[in-house]
Amino acid sequence: MKTPIVAEAHCDAPCGVYDPASARIAAEAVQSMTKKMLAMTCPDTSDGVAMAAYMNTMARYAAVKEEEAQKCKDELLVLWTDFFKPQHLESNPDLHDTFWHAAKLCSACKVEVSAGHAQELMDACEAIHEMFWSAKGREVPWIRAS
Amino acid sequence: MTNILDVRIQGDSMWPTFRDGQILQFVEVHSEMGFESGDVVLAHHPLKKDVLLVKRIHRIEPDGRLFLTGDQPDPTSSEDSHNFGPVSRENIVARWTG
């Protein structure tokens, strides 16, 4: 048999570079800020200097948590709507539910200072990592930077 | 004489009709051959001279040019006439025998 002619059947971008690592790094930052906030001890409220430092640090942690949670959501939404295609639902029937749940967790992590939801967000990112690399036909181990 | 071409699909823009890696047979077109909406064709990319595409003829324009689209329902999944516009019949190399 002759070598077949190759016919492109690609996407419009075409085929951008995607990696769920971006979402995972942002989720790790959310979890890290959450842990730091929960670990802080409120100083004597009559100590103005100590209170200022405490509130400044807490505000900075909260700001980073807010920013990284939004970044995580943005990265997840790009994967969900751009990388994953209808055919991926065949092997991942819970794909939509997983992403919807993960995006909701990003919001929950903004609203709350919840170690539980921060861990659930990491778990959701891991599930998406597995779906993504499975769809690409590659075995890529789940890793954390922290 | 009918010339049959073996064509390997690369990508998912024709999913669910064709899958990435599938090998199909196309019949080489000749100047008298007519086309109809719904035909799946092998075509030269109008903007990339070395690239061959497999797409479906979505409609035939009043000027005779062909509006080619992928079968994939995802709107970002197919580089086709939505991007590069209708193509002339001279771009068509072969038609799927299926």
gemmi code that builds the backbone of each chain (N, CA, C; Angstrom):
import gemmi

chains = {
    "A": [
        ("MET", (0.842, -1.196, 0.000), (0.000, 0.000, 0.000), (0.875, 1.243, 0.000)),
        ("LYS", (0.494, 2.209, -0.828), (1.262, 3.451, -0.894), (1.098, 4.241, 0.409)),
        ("THR", (2.092, 5.087, 0.685), (1.969, 5.960, 1.856), (0.823, 6.933, 1.621)),
        ("PRO", (-0.110, 6.997, 2.569), (-1.266, 7.879, 2.339), (-0.874, 9.353, 2.315)),
        ("ILE", (-1.640, 10.101, 1.570), (-1.529, 11.559, 1.592), (-2.072, 12.033, 2.936)),
        ("VAL", (-1.434, 13.032, 3.517), (-1.928, 13.577, 4.793), (-2.834, 14.762, 4.512)),
        ("ALA", (-4.040, 14.700, 5.054), (-4.987, 15.811, 4.914), (-5.231, 16.427, 6.274)),
        ("GLU", (-5.008, 17.716, 6.365), (-5.174, 18.416, 7.640), (-6.650, 18.577, 7.956)),
        ("ALA", (-6.962, 18.294, 9.203), (-8.328, 18.519, 9.687), (-8.191, 19.190, 11.055)),
        ("HIS", (-7.581, 20.365, 11.020), (-7.221, 21.020, 12.273), (-8.138, 22.182, 12.603)),
        ("CYS", (-7.845, 22.756, 13.773), (-8.695, 23.831, 14.283), (-8.253, 25.180, 13.739)),
        ("ASP", (-8.980, 26.240, 14.134), (-8.779, 27.526, 13.484), (-7.562, 28.272, 13.997)),
        ("ALA", (-7.068, 27.943, 15.197), (-6.009, 28.773, 15.809), (-4.667, 28.764, 15.107)),
        ("PRO", (-4.046, 27.716, 14.646), (-4.506, 26.348, 14.793), (-3.841, 25.676, 15.991)),
        ("CYS", (-4.617, 24.911, 16.670), (-4.136, 24.051, 17.754), (-3.186, 24.767, 18.713)),
        ("GLY", (-3.724, 25.609, 19.535), (-2.901, 26.355, 20.485), (-2.224, 25.443, 21.496)),
        ("VAL", (-1.324, 26.017, 22.267), (-0.614, 25.258, 23.297), (-1.377, 25.407, 24.609)),
        ("TYR", (-1.769, 24.299, 25.152), (-2.514, 24.289, 26.412), (-1.773, 23.414, 27.412)),
        ("ASP", (-1.919, 23.765, 28.697), (-1.322, 22.958, 29.757), (-2.052, 23.288, 31.053)),
        ("PRO", (-2.587, 22.258, 31.714), (-3.300, 22.529, 32.967), (-2.381, 22.955, 34.103)),
        ("ALA", (-1.069, 22.980, 33.860), (-0.130, 23.394, 34.902), (-0.400, 24.827, 35.350)),
        ("SER", (-0.845, 25.680, 34.422), (-1.099, 27.085, 34.780), (-2.183, 27.173, 35.853)),
        ("ALA", (-3.242, 26.395, 35.675), (-4.331, 26.392, 36.661), (-3.853, 25.804, 37.983)),
        ("ARG", (-3.042, 24.756, 37.890), (-2.544, 24.100, 39.109), (-1.668, 25.048, 39.939)),
        ("ILE", (-0.806, 25.811, 39.261), (0.066, 26.742, 39.986), (-0.769, 27.810, 40.688)),
        ("ALA", (-1.782, 28.320, 39.992), (-2.651, 29.329, 40.607), (-3.413, 28.734, 41.798)),
        ("ALA", (-3.877, 27.506, 41.646), (-4.598, 26.849, 42.746), (-3.672, 26.622, 43.938)),
        ("GLU", (-2.423, 26.299, 43.662), (-1.468, 26.132, 44.767), (-1.269, 27.437, 45.517)),
        ("ALA", (-1.228, 28.533, 44.774), (-1.076, 29.847, 45.415), (-2.288, 30.144, 46.290)),
        ("VAL", (-3.466, 29.806, 45.795), (-4.690, 30.004, 46.584), (-4.600, 29.203, 47.885)),
        ("GLN", (-4.168, 27.970, 47.759), (-4.077, 27.128, 48.949), (-3.011, 27.651, 49.917)),
        ("SER", (-1.908, 28.115, 49.364), (-0.838, 28.643, 50.201), (-1.301, 29.893, 50.965)),
        ("MET", (-1.982, 30.802, 50.260), (-2.462, 32.024, 50.922), (-3.506, 31.696, 51.983)),
        ("THR", (-4.351, 30.719, 51.676), (-5.379, 30.307, 52.643), (-4.728, 29.784, 53.911)),
        ("LYS", (-3.727, 28.954, 53.758), (-3.032, 28.399, 54.928), (-2.359, 29.497, 55.738)),
        ("LYS", (-1.752, 30.448, 55.013), (-1.064, 31.551, 55.721), (-2.063, 32.385, 56.510)),
        ("MET", (-3.215, 32.641, 55.903), (-4.228, 33.453, 56.584), (-4.734, 32.747, 57.838)),
        ("LEU", (-4.957, 31.450, 57.704), (-5.483, 30.695, 58.844), (-4.437, 30.541, 59.949)),
        ("ALA", (-3.172, 30.631, 59.575), (-2.101, 30.446, 60.560), (-1.761, 31.732, 61.304)),
        ("MET", (-2.254, 32.848, 60.820), (-1.928, 34.135, 61.457), (-2.602, 34.238, 62.827)),
        ("THR", (-1.915, 34.838, 63.770), (-2.496, 35.092, 65.090), (-2.741, 36.586, 65.236)),
        ("CYS", (-3.938, 36.897, 65.595), (-4.287, 38.312, 65.733), (-3.566, 38.893, 66.964)),
        ("PRO", (-2.867, 40.013, 66.807), (-2.181, 40.606, 67.959), (-3.167, 41.319, 68.898)),
        ("ASP", (-2.622, 41.837, 69.966), (-3.413, 42.640, 70.908), (-3.995, 43.828, 70.130)),
        ("THR", (-5.304, 43.919, 70.109), (-5.954, 44.948, 69.272), (-5.643, 46.370, 69.756)),
        ("SER", (-5.104, 46.502, 70.975), (-4.749, 47.852, 71.459), (-3.357, 48.267, 70.977)),
        ("ASP", (-2.635, 47.319, 70.386), (-1.288, 47.608, 69.859), (-1.436, 48.055, 68.407)),
        ("GLY", (-1.438, 49.357, 68.218), (-1.713, 49.912, 66.896), (-0.720, 49.477, 65.834)),
        ("VAL", (0.567, 49.494, 66.167), (1.599, 49.118, 65.195), (1.457, 47.648, 64.805)),
        ("ALA", (1.259, 46.802, 65.817), (1.114, 45.361, 65.552), (-0.146, 45.096, 64.738)),
        ("MET", (-1.215, 45.802, 65.061), (-2.468, 45.605, 64.316), (-2.323, 46.044, 62.855)),
        ("ALA", (-1.607, 47.163, 62.663), (-1.399, 47.653, 61.292), (-0.636, 46.621, 60.470)),
        ("ALA", (0.414, 46.057, 61.098), (1.218, 45.040, 60.390), (0.378, 43.803, 60.100)),
        ("TYR", (-0.407, 43.423, 61.103), (-1.259, 42.230, 60.943), (-2.267, 42.430, 59.801)),
        ("MET", (-2.938, 43.561, 59.835), (-3.974, 43.816, 58.820), (-3.367, 43.982, 57.435)),
        ("ASN", (-2.188, 44.608, 57.410), (-1.517, 44.778, 56.113), (-1.146, 43.413, 55.526)),
        ("THR", (-0.592, 42.545, 56.367), (-0.204, 41.211, 55.895), (-1.435, 40.410, 55.483)),
        ("MET", (-2.465, 40.464, 56.311), (-3.690, 39.726, 55.998), (-4.300, 40.234, 54.685)),
        ("ALA", (-4.275, 41.564, 54.508), (-4.843, 42.140, 53.276), (-4.052, 41.699, 52.056)),
        ("ARG", (-2.751, 41.616, 52.209), (-1.923, 41.196, 51.077), (-2.186, 39.735, 50.736)),
        ("TYR", (-2.312, 38.888, 51.743), (-2.628, 37.479, 51.494), (-3.990, 37.354, 50.799)),
        ("ALA", (-4.927, 38.132, 51.291), (-6.279, 38.068, 50.715), (-6.268, 38.535, 49.255)),
        ("ALA", (-5.483, 39.587, 48.992), (-5.424, 40.118, 47.622), (-4.819, 39.086, 46.668)),
        ("VAL", (-3.745, 38.437, 47.123), (-3.111, 37.409, 46.275), (-4.061, 36.229, 46.086)),
        ("LYS", (-4.739, 35.839, 47.134), (-5.698, 34.718, 47.040), (-6.793, 35.041, 46.019)),
        ("GLU", (-7.304, 36.254, 46.105), (-8.358, 36.689, 45.172), (-7.850, 36.649, 43.725)),
        ("GLU", (-6.676, 37.207, 43.537), (-6.093, 37.291, 42.185), (-5.790, 35.908, 41.608)),
        ("GLU", (-5.208, 35.055, 42.431), (-4.826, 33.725, 41.943), (-6.049, 32.834, 41.708)),
        ("ALA", (-7.078, 33.023, 42.519), (-8.312, 32.247, 42.305), (-8.947, 32.634, 40.972)),
        ("GLN", (-8.914, 33.908, 40.650), (-9.461, 34.347, 39.356), (-8.601, 33.829, 38.208)),
        ("LYS", (-7.272, 33.867, 38.418), (-6.361, 33.348, 37.394), (-6.629, 31.857, 37.155)),
        ("CYS", (-6.812, 31.136, 38.244), (-7.108, 29.699, 38.135), (-8.395, 29.494, 37.348)),
        ("LYS", (-9.402, 30.279, 37.674), (-10.680, 30.137, 36.961), (-10.508, 30.447, 35.475)),
        ("ASP", (-9.776, 31.508, 35.171), (-9.549, 31.870, 33.761), (-8.849, 30.730, 33.009)),
        ("GLU", (-7.836, 30.165, 33.635), (-7.091, 29.077, 32.990), (-7.981, 27.850, 32.780)),
        ("LEU", (-8.799, 27.567, 33.788), (-9.699, 26.409, 33.670), (-10.717, 26.635, 32.552)),
        ("LEU", (-11.243, 27.848, 32.471), (-12.263, 28.116, 31.453), (-11.689, 28.014, 30.040)),
        ("VAL", (-10.442, 28.413, 29.887), (-9.802, 28.278, 28.568), (-9.648, 26.798, 28.195)),
        ("LEU", (-9.208, 26.009, 29.161), (-9.099, 24.570, 28.885), (-10.469, 23.977, 28.543)),
        ("TRP", (-11.446, 24.352, 29.331), (-12.791, 23.787, 29.179), (-13.388, 24.133, 27.814)),
        ("THR", (-13.313, 25.405, 27.469), (-14.028, 25.848, 26.263), (-13.189, 25.794, 24.995)),
        ("ASP", (-11.865, 25.828, 25.122), (-11.036, 25.851, 23.911), (-10.336, 24.519, 23.653)),
        ("PHE", (-9.701, 23.970, 24.678), (-8.980, 22.710, 24.428), (-9.935, 21.538, 24.265)),
        ("PHE", (-10.817, 21.360, 25.235), (-11.685, 20.170, 25.198), (-12.762, 20.335, 24.136)),
        ("LYS", (-12.963, 19.266, 23.374), (-13.898, 19.253, 22.261), (-14.975, 18.209, 22.536)),
        ("PRO", (-16.061, 18.280, 21.788), (-17.155, 17.334, 22.052), (-16.716, 15.871, 22.088)),
        ("GLN", (-15.728, 15.489, 21.291), (-15.336, 14.077, 21.276), (-14.723, 13.637, 22.608)),
        ("HIS", (-14.199, 14.595, 23.380), (-13.592, 14.227, 24.658), (-14.627, 13.804, 25.694)),
        ("LEU", (-15.876, 14.144, 25.443), (-16.943, 13.713, 26.356), (-17.150, 12.205, 26.301)),
        ("GLU", (-16.736, 11.594, 25.200), (-16.912, 10.142, 25.080), (-16.126, 9.412, 26.161)),
        ("SER", (-14.874, 9.849, 26.368), (-14.041, 9.171, 27.371), (-14.112, 9.860, 28.736)),
        ("ASN", (-14.674, 11.076, 28.787), (-14.808, 11.796, 30.058), (-16.234, 12.316, 30.196)),
        ("PRO", (-17.176, 11.446, 30.457), (-18.575, 11.894, 30.503), (-18.861, 12.923, 31.591)),
        ("ASP", (-18.002, 12.980, 32.628), (-18.217, 13.968, 33.692), (-17.366, 15.222, 33.504)),
        ("LEU", (-16.881, 15.422, 32.279), (-15.997, 16.561, 31.999), (-16.656, 17.898, 32.364)),
        ("HIS", (-17.867, 18.117, 31.888), (-18.525, 19.406, 32.139), (-18.751, 19.628, 33.631)),
        ("ASP", (-19.167, 18.590, 34.312), (-19.442, 18.710, 35.739), (-18.161, 18.996, 36.513)),
        ("THR", (-17.071, 18.356, 36.084), (-15.784, 18.562, 36.757), (-15.327, 20.012, 36.624)),
        ("PHE", (-15.437, 20.556, 35.411), (-15.007, 21.945, 35.210), (-15.933, 22.929, 35.913)),
        ("TRP", (-17.227, 22.669, 35.847), (-18.185, 23.551, 36.508), (-17.914, 23.594, 37.999)),
        ("HIS", (-17.682, 22.430, 38.573), (-17.388, 22.305, 40.004), (-16.079, 23.030, 40.330)),
        ("ALA", (-15.070, 22.854, 39.483), (-13.774, 23.495, 39.728), (-13.898, 25.018, 39.669)),
        ("ALA", (-14.656, 25.511, 38.709), (-14.832, 26.962, 38.592), (-15.578, 27.508, 39.808)),
        ("LYS", (-16.563, 26.758, 40.276), (-17.292, 27.173, 41.488), (-16.353, 27.203, 42.693)),
        ("LEU", (-15.424, 26.245, 42.763), (-14.476, 26.204, 43.878), (-13.554, 27.428, 43.851)),
        ("CYS", (-13.198, 27.889, 42.653), (-12.394, 29.114, 42.553), (-13.143, 30.265, 43.223)),
        ("SER", (-14.425, 30.348, 42.949), (-15.236, 31.414, 43.555), (-15.336, 31.223, 45.061)),
        ("ALA", (-15.536, 29.990, 45.484), (-15.655, 29.707, 46.913), (-14.371, 30.098, 47.644)),
        ("CYS", (-13.238, 29.842, 47.003), (-11.956, 30.165, 47.628), (-11.726, 31.675, 47.720)),
        ("LYS", (-12.384, 32.423, 46.849), (-12.315, 33.889, 46.979), (-13.141, 34.348, 48.170)),
        ("VAL", (-14.362, 33.834, 48.223), (-15.321, 34.292, 49.237), (-14.883, 33.901, 50.646)),
        ("GLU", (-14.308, 32.692, 50.751), (-14.011, 32.158, 52.079), (-12.504, 32.097, 52.333)),
        ("VAL", (-12.182, 31.769, 53.556), (-10.806, 31.373, 53.901), (-10.935, 29.924, 54.352)),
        ("SER", (-11.046, 29.035, 53.374), (-11.411, 27.647, 53.658), (-10.320, 26.689, 53.200)),
        ("ALA", (-9.679, 26.053, 54.171), (-8.659, 25.054, 53.831), (-9.295, 23.886, 53.077)),
        ("GLY", (-10.521, 23.577, 53.434), (-11.214, 22.462, 52.784), (-11.474, 22.740, 51.318)),
        ("HIS", (-11.987, 23.913, 51.019), (-12.270, 24.236, 49.618), (-10.978, 24.429, 48.814)),
        ("ALA", (-9.948, 24.939, 49.470), (-8.662, 25.088, 48.767), (-8.121, 23.710, 48.362)),
        ("GLN", (-8.281, 22.734, 49.255), (-7.829, 21.373, 48.924), (-8.724, 20.763, 47.844)),
        ("GLU", (-10.023, 21.028, 47.918), (-10.935, 20.512, 46.880), (-10.589, 21.099, 45.510)),
        ("LEU", (-10.162, 22.358, 45.516), (-9.748, 22.969, 44.249), (-8.512, 22.272, 43.695)),
        ("MET", (-7.575, 21.962, 44.577), (-6.396, 21.217, 44.127), (-6.795, 19.841, 43.588)),
        ("ASP", (-7.725, 19.196, 44.265), (-8.181, 17.871, 43.814), (-8.849, 17.972, 42.435)),
        ("ALA", (-9.614, 19.045, 42.247), (-10.285, 19.241, 40.948), (-9.247, 19.491, 39.855)),
        ("CYS", (-8.209, 20.257, 40.193), (-7.144, 20.510, 39.210), (-6.424, 19.204, 38.862)),
        ("GLU", (-6.272, 18.341, 39.845), (-5.639, 17.044, 39.572), (-6.519, 16.205, 38.641)),
        ("ALA", (-7.815, 16.221, 38.887), (-8.737, 15.461, 38.015), (-8.672, 15.997, 36.584)),
        ("ILE", (-8.582, 17.305, 36.455), (-8.506, 17.924, 35.127), (-7.161, 17.615, 34.468)),
        ("HIS", (-6.105, 17.607, 35.278), (-4.787, 17.197, 34.781), (-4.875, 15.802, 34.143)),
        ("GLU", (-5.531, 14.879, 34.849), (-5.662, 13.507, 34.337), (-6.476, 13.473, 33.045)),
        ("MET", (-7.571, 14.209, 33.019), (-8.409, 14.253, 31.814), (-7.628, 14.825, 30.633)),
        ("PHE", (-6.905, 15.901, 30.907), (-6.179, 16.599, 29.845), (-5.125, 15.696, 29.210)),
        ("TRP", (-4.269, 15.109, 30.056), (-3.173, 14.323, 29.484), (-3.664, 13.008, 28.904)),
        ("SER", (-4.770, 12.526, 29.432), (-5.390, 11.337, 28.834), (-5.888, 11.676, 27.426)),
        ("ALA", (-6.488, 12.853, 27.285), (-6.984, 13.275, 25.969), (-5.832, 13.463, 24.981)),
        ("LYS", (-4.656, 13.843, 25.521), (-3.479, 14.030, 24.660), (-2.745, 12.718, 24.413)),
        ("GLY", (-3.192, 11.652, 25.089), (-2.548, 10.353, 24.902), (-1.176, 10.269, 25.529)),
        ("ARG", (-0.964, 11.044, 26.595), (0.345, 11.013, 27.255), (0.186, 10.764, 28.747)),
        ("GLU", (1.189, 10.136, 29.319), (1.184, 9.923, 30.770), (2.085, 10.969, 31.397)),
        ("VAL", (1.484, 11.932, 32.061), (2.248, 12.994, 32.721), (1.889, 12.949, 34.203)),
        ("PRO", (2.871, 12.714, 35.060), (2.554, 12.601, 36.495), (2.092, 13.929, 37.083)),
        ("TRP", (1.196, 13.836, 38.022), (0.718, 15.015, 38.752), (1.811, 15.451, 39.727)),
        ("ILE", (2.191, 16.694, 39.657), (3.208, 17.205, 40.588), (2.723, 18.509, 41.193)),
        ("ARG", (3.320, 18.879, 42.295), (3.044, 20.168, 42.922), (4.349, 20.921, 43.053)),
        ("ALA", (4.258, 22.241, 42.943), (5.462, 23.055, 43.112), (5.757, 23.268, 44.589)),
        ("SER", (4.723, 23.167, 45.429), (4.915, 23.435, 46.853), (4.712, 22.167, 47.673)),
    ],
    "B": [
        ("MET", (-9.760, 7.087, -16.691), (-9.355, 6.165, -15.637), (-9.523, 6.841, -14.271)),
        ("THR", (-10.095, 6.096, -13.321), (-10.322, 6.649, -11.983), (-9.085, 6.434, -11.127)),
        ("ASN", (-8.603, 7.510, -10.568), (-7.417, 7.426, -9.726), (-7.838, 7.532, -8.263)),
        ("ILE", (-7.541, 6.469, -7.505), (-7.924, 6.441, -6.089), (-6.736, 6.880, -5.236)),
        ("LEU", (-6.999, 7.765, -4.284), (-5.954, 8.250, -3.381), (-6.259, 7.789, -1.958)),
        ("ASP", (-5.242, 7.278, -1.289), (-5.381, 6.973, 0.147), (-5.011, 8.231, 0.929)),
        ("VAL", (-5.881, 8.614, 1.828), (-5.693, 9.874, 2.555), (-5.794, 9.615, 4.051)),
        ("ARG", (-4.788, 10.062, 4.774), (-4.825, 9.925, 6.244), (-5.267, 11.241, 6.866)),
        ("ILE", (-6.302, 11.156, 7.707), (-6.851, 12.340, 8.371), (-5.958, 12.716, 9.540)),
        ("GLN", (-5.620, 13.991, 9.630), (-4.787, 14.478, 10.732), (-5.524, 15.608, 11.439)),
        ("GLY", (-6.084, 15.300, 12.591), (-6.846, 16.303, 13.333), (-8.283, 15.863, 13.526)),
        ("ASP", (-9.042, 16.714, 14.221), (-10.402, 16.337, 14.618), (-11.485, 17.227, 14.021)),
        ("SER", (-11.148, 18.020, 13.028), (-12.155, 18.965, 12.522), (-13.290, 18.275, 11.770)),
        ("MET", (-13.085, 17.003, 11.378), (-14.165, 16.276, 10.690), (-14.858, 15.280, 11.615)),
        ("TRP", (-14.514, 15.338, 12.920), (-15.207, 14.499, 13.887), (-16.670, 14.929, 13.963)),
        ("PRO", (-17.657, 14.062, 14.079), (-17.548, 12.623, 14.326), (-17.515, 11.772, 13.053)),
        ("THR", (-17.515, 12.394, 11.878), (-17.503, 11.603, 10.637), (-16.181, 10.851, 10.494)),
        ("PHE", (-15.085, 11.575, 10.678), (-13.757, 10.969, 10.608), (-13.003, 11.256, 11.896)),
        ("ARG", (-12.139, 10.316, 12.257), (-11.308, 10.498, 13.438), (-9.853, 10.706, 13.032)),
        ("ASP", (-9.136, 11.351, 13.920), (-7.716, 11.589, 13.720), (-7.012, 10.258, 13.432)),
        ("GLY", (-6.249, 10.200, 12.372), (-5.496, 8.989, 12.039), (-6.195, 8.048, 11.085)),
        ("GLN", (-7.463, 8.266, 10.852), (-8.219, 7.373, 9.963), (-7.711, 7.508, 8.524)),
        ("ILE", (-7.686, 6.383, 7.809), (-7.258, 6.413, 6.404), (-8.468, 6.138, 5.518)),
        ("LEU", (-8.675, 7.010, 4.540), (-9.864, 6.950, 3.688), (-9.444, 6.984, 2.226)),
        ("GLN", (-10.365, 6.566, 1.395), (-10.088, 6.610, -0.045), (-10.859, 7.753, -0.706)),
        ("PHE", (-10.147, 8.486, -1.511), (-10.729, 9.583, -2.267), (-10.500, 9.305, -3.760)),
        ("VAL", (-11.411, 9.766, -4.581), (-11.232, 9.634, -6.021), (-10.805, 10.996, -6.581)),
        ("GLU", (-9.734, 10.962, -7.342), (-9.184, 12.194, -7.895), (-10.207, 12.838, -8.841)),
        ("VAL", (-10.342, 14.146, -8.744), (-11.357, 14.809, -9.567), (-10.777, 15.174, -10.936)),
        ("HIS", (-11.676, 15.329, -11.896), (-11.274, 15.804, -13.219), (-12.143, 17.002, -13.571)),
        ("SER", (-11.788, 17.667, -14.601), (-12.405, 18.969, -14.892), (-13.909, 18.901, -15.117)),
        ("GLU", (-14.425, 17.751, -15.587), (-15.870, 17.672, -15.864), (-16.678, 17.297, -14.623)),
        ("MET", (-15.983, 16.951, -13.559), (-16.699, 16.441, -12.390), (-17.453, 17.568, -11.686)),
        ("GLY", (-18.701, 17.304, -11.393), (-19.501, 18.277, -10.663), (-19.443, 18.009, -9.170)),
        ("PHE", (-19.844, 19.004, -8.409), (-19.868, 18.848, -6.945), (-21.254, 19.180, -6.431)),
        ("GLU", (-21.544, 18.609, -5.280), (-22.816, 18.903, -4.615), (-22.553, 19.264, -3.164)),
        ("SER", (-23.464, 20.025, -2.606), (-23.383, 20.282, -1.161), (-23.431, 18.946, -0.439)),
        ("GLY", (-22.567, 18.804, 0.547), (-22.505, 17.538, 1.289), (-21.337, 16.672, 0.885)),
        ("ASP", (-20.758, 16.907, -0.282), (-19.579, 16.133, -0.697), (-18.407, 16.434, 0.240)),
        ("VAL", (-17.660, 15.396, 0.573), (-16.426, 15.580, 1.345), (-15.273, 15.579, 0.357)),
        ("VAL", (-14.436, 16.612, 0.465), (-13.393, 16.767, -0.557), (-12.013, 16.965, 0.071)),
        ("LEU", (-11.022, 16.618, -0.711), (-9.629, 16.918, -0.398), (-9.292, 18.165, -1.205)),
        ("ALA", (-8.797, 19.197, -0.509), (-8.599, 20.472, -1.198), (-7.277, 21.106, -0.801)),
        ("HIS", (-6.727, 21.873, -1.722), (-5.560, 22.692, -1.377), (-6.025, 23.846, -0.501)),
        ("HIS", (-5.293, 24.097, 0.579), (-5.575, 25.269, 1.411), (-5.316, 26.501, 0.548)),
        ("PRO", (-6.274, 27.424, 0.494), (-6.094, 28.560, -0.401), (-4.987, 29.528, 0.007)),
        ("LEU", (-4.587, 29.466, 1.295), (-3.577, 30.403, 1.790), (-2.248, 29.730, 2.138)),
        ("LYS", (-2.229, 28.406, 2.127), (-1.001, 27.665, 2.462), (-0.816, 26.617, 1.377)),
        ("LYS", (0.049, 26.900, 0.443), (0.084, 26.094, -0.784), (0.481, 24.638, -0.560)),
        ("ASP", (1.209, 24.354, 0.520), (1.655, 22.978, 0.740), (0.688, 22.146, 1.584)),
        ("VAL", (-0.408, 22.764, 2.009), (-1.325, 22.072, 2.928), (-2.554, 21.573, 2.185)),
        ("LEU", (-2.858, 20.293, 2.418), (-4.109, 19.715, 1.902), (-5.097, 19.596, 3.046)),
        ("LEU", (-6.331, 19.893, 2.780), (-7.393, 19.864, 3.779), (-8.427, 18.834, 3.399)),
        ("VAL", (-9.102, 18.303, 4.390), (-10.304, 17.518, 4.103), (-11.473, 18.236, 4.768)),
        ("LYS", (-12.472, 18.572, 3.975), (-13.633, 19.327, 4.461), (-14.870, 18.899, 3.680)),
        ("ARG", (-16.005, 19.361, 4.171), (-17.260, 19.084, 3.489), (-17.716, 20.345, 2.747)),
        ("ILE", (-18.280, 20.153, 1.568), (-18.855, 21.299, 0.846), (-20.169, 21.651, 1.541)),
        ("HIS", (-20.156, 22.788, 2.204), (-21.352, 23.219, 2.943), (-22.378, 23.810, 1.977)),
        ("ARG", (-21.884, 24.617, 1.046), (-22.780, 25.172, 0.020), (-21.944, 25.606, -1.181)),
        ("ILE", (-22.629, 25.759, -2.282), (-21.973, 26.269, -3.487), (-22.461, 27.695, -3.690)),
        ("GLU", (-21.517, 28.612, -3.740), (-21.858, 30.034, -3.862), (-22.397, 30.321, -5.264)),
        ("PRO", (-23.147, 31.428, -5.421), (-23.688, 31.771, -6.743), (-22.607, 31.901, -7.825)),
        ("ASP", (-21.386, 32.266, -7.415), (-20.307, 32.393, -8.406), (-19.598, 31.047, -8.657)),
        ("GLY", (-20.093, 29.981, -8.063), (-19.526, 28.651, -8.298), (-18.465, 28.236, -7.311)),
        ("ARG", (-17.998, 29.162, -6.474), (-16.987, 28.775, -5.486), (-17.632, 27.927, -4.381)),
        ("LEU", (-16.784, 27.206, -3.684), (-17.286, 26.228, -2.715), (-17.007, 26.699, -1.286)),
        ("PHE", (-18.030, 26.661, -0.451), (-17.865, 27.021, 0.957), (-17.644, 25.726, 1.726)),
        ("LEU", (-16.408, 25.557, 2.226), (-16.000, 24.305, 2.879), (-16.043, 24.452, 4.395)),
        ("THR", (-16.551, 23.438, 5.071), (-16.575, 23.463, 6.535), (-16.187, 22.099, 7.086)),
        ("GLY", (-15.775, 22.089, 8.362), (-15.552, 20.832, 9.058), (-16.869, 20.322, 9.615)),
        ("ASP", (-16.890, 19.056, 9.994), (-18.105, 18.483, 10.589), (-18.157, 18.681, 12.099)),
        ("GLN", (-17.000, 18.973, 12.687), (-16.890, 19.135, 14.139), (-17.812, 20.274, 14.600)),
        ("PRO", (-18.706, 19.994, 15.570), (-19.629, 21.045, 16.003), (-18.979, 22.164, 16.814)),
        ("ASP", (-17.788, 21.908, 17.364), (-17.121, 22.943, 18.153), (-16.654, 24.062, 17.210)),
        ("PRO", (-17.037, 25.316, 17.487), (-16.739, 26.396, 16.539), (-15.261, 26.722, 16.381)),
        ("THR", (-14.426, 26.283, 17.332), (-12.991, 26.580, 17.210), (-12.223, 25.422, 16.585)),
        ("SER", (-12.920, 24.404, 16.173), (-12.236, 23.165, 15.794), (-11.900, 23.018, 14.325)),
        ("SER", (-12.323, 23.939, 13.515), (-12.078, 23.740, 12.092), (-11.607, 25.026, 11.425)),
        ("GLU", (-10.445, 24.909, 10.789), (-9.999, 26.007, 9.933), (-10.596, 25.731, 8.565)),
        ("ASP", (-11.525, 26.553, 8.151), (-12.264, 26.266, 6.925), (-12.721, 27.573, 6.277)),
        ("SER", (-13.768, 27.517, 5.494), (-14.200, 28.723, 4.780), (-14.703, 29.826, 5.712)),
        ("HIS", (-14.986, 29.474, 6.969), (-15.293, 30.525, 7.940), (-14.068, 31.415, 8.143)),
        ("ASN", (-12.865, 30.836, 7.996), (-11.624, 31.587, 8.163), (-11.119, 32.147, 6.842)),
        ("PHE", (-11.035, 31.257, 5.831), (-10.355, 31.673, 4.588), (-11.311, 31.934, 3.428)),
        ("GLY", (-12.601, 31.847, 3.679), (-13.570, 32.159, 2.629), (-13.787, 31.002, 1.669)),
        ("PRO", (-14.738, 31.160, 0.750), (-15.002, 30.096, -0.228), (-13.799, 29.887, -1.141)),
        ("VAL", (-13.653, 28.657, -1.621), (-12.501, 28.338, -2.485), (-12.990, 28.016, -3.900)),
        ("SER", (-12.115, 28.200, -4.846), (-12.494, 27.900, -6.228), (-12.409, 26.395, -6.464)),
        ("ARG", (-13.078, 25.921, -7.513), (-13.093, 24.487, -7.821), (-11.697, 23.966, -8.144)),
        ("GLU", (-10.831, 24.852, -8.599), (-9.463, 24.425, -8.927), (-8.705, 23.963, -7.685)),
        ("ASN", (-9.171, 24.352, -6.500), (-8.504, 23.922, -5.264), (-8.811, 22.470, -4.912)),
        ("ILE", (-9.854, 21.926, -5.501), (-10.288, 20.577, -5.111), (-9.444, 19.522, -5.830)),
        ("VAL", (-8.903, 18.607, -5.037), (-8.035, 17.551, -5.563), (-8.811, 16.251, -5.744)),
        ("ALA", (-9.637, 15.923, -4.773), (-10.305, 14.615, -4.796), (-11.585, 14.667, -3.968)),
        ("ARG", (-12.404, 13.656, -4.178), (-13.677, 13.563, -3.446), (-13.742, 12.218, -2.742)),
        ("TRP", (-14.256, 12.242, -1.525), (-14.369, 11.016, -0.733), (-15.322, 10.047, -1.419)),
        ("THR", (-14.921, 8.763, -1.406), (-15.732, 7.768, -2.105), (-16.869, 7.221, -1.244)),
        ("GLY", (-16.878, 7.577, 0.027), (-17.877, 7.013, 0.945), (-19.280, 7.511, 0.685)),
    ],
}
model = gemmi.Model(1)
for chain_id, residues in chains.items():
    chain = gemmi.Chain(chain_id)
    for i, (resn, *xyz) in enumerate(residues, 1):
        res = gemmi.Residue()
        res.name, res.seqid = resn, gemmi.SeqId(i, " ")
        for name, pos in zip(("N", "CA", "C"), xyz):
            atom = gemmi.Atom()
            atom.name, atom.element = name, gemmi.Element(name[0])
            atom.pos, atom.b_iso = gemmi.Position(*pos), 0.0
            res.add_atom(atom)
        chain.add_residue(res)
    model.add_chain(chain)
structure = gemmi.Structure()
structure.add_model(model)
structure.setup_entities()
